[in-house]
């Protein structure tokens, strides 16, 4: 099974990260260690992420909001997460998607 993490712009200075709940805390910690200002963390039962809507193994999703650092962009955050999870970085319009298999993840 593949895991999908979606990184989107909330505004010009904020990002939203949507990930399976089991990965949310790891991503949250990674960004806090890198000094990204934390705004909000939530859990939802259903994802609006089209890449995972039909995946019955994923029950809950973490939704995190962070402020971007002055010198960083959404692509910098997506690349940071991609490296940590050893995944593939894809574009979906203005959003970034990090895809990886369970066996491929450095953090799981």
Buried (B, 14 or more C-beta within 10 A) or exposed (E): EEBBBBBBBBEEEBBBBBBBBBBBEBBBEBBEEBEBEEEEBEEEEEBEBEBBEEBEEBEEBBBBBBBBBEEBEBEBBBBBBBEBBBBEBBEEEEBBBBBBEEEBBEBB
